[in-house]
Amino acid sequence: MKLENIAYCGFNCSGCKIFINTKENNIEKLKKIKTTLEKINGEELTIEEIRCDGCKANNIYKYCETCNIRKCAINKNIKYCAICDYRNCKKIERAKSFNENIYKNLDNLKMKYNDFKSSNR
């Protein structure tokens, strides 16, 4: 697992179809994803609005730009929520509705991050 592809919340962007097809510049698959997202969100999107290089990149999916977890981590200048008190975070708790593994992901990330920090001292 590449830590640079891990979102603040612990989500692995490398497994995201939008991320994968952006990296591969697969326009046909991005168009199919765009159609699905338009149905879900009830509004038209451009291919550029769905392209995503990962949560920590400048080029991210339109709806990820408004993610409260992402905004919080950026404001706190932290790499991952695993560094913070995520077990008592209302933003993380709300995110469980669409990411049921969020606590497991953050627990694993916390262990990996702590191992990484201790091996680089």
Secondary structure, DSSP 8 states (H G I E B T S, - for coil): --GGGB-TTS-BGGG-HHHHHHHTT-HHHHHHHHHHHHHHHTS---HHHH--S-TTSSS--GGGGG-HHHHHHHHHT-S-GGGTTGGG-HHHHHHTTT-TTHHHHHHHHHHHHHHHHHHT-
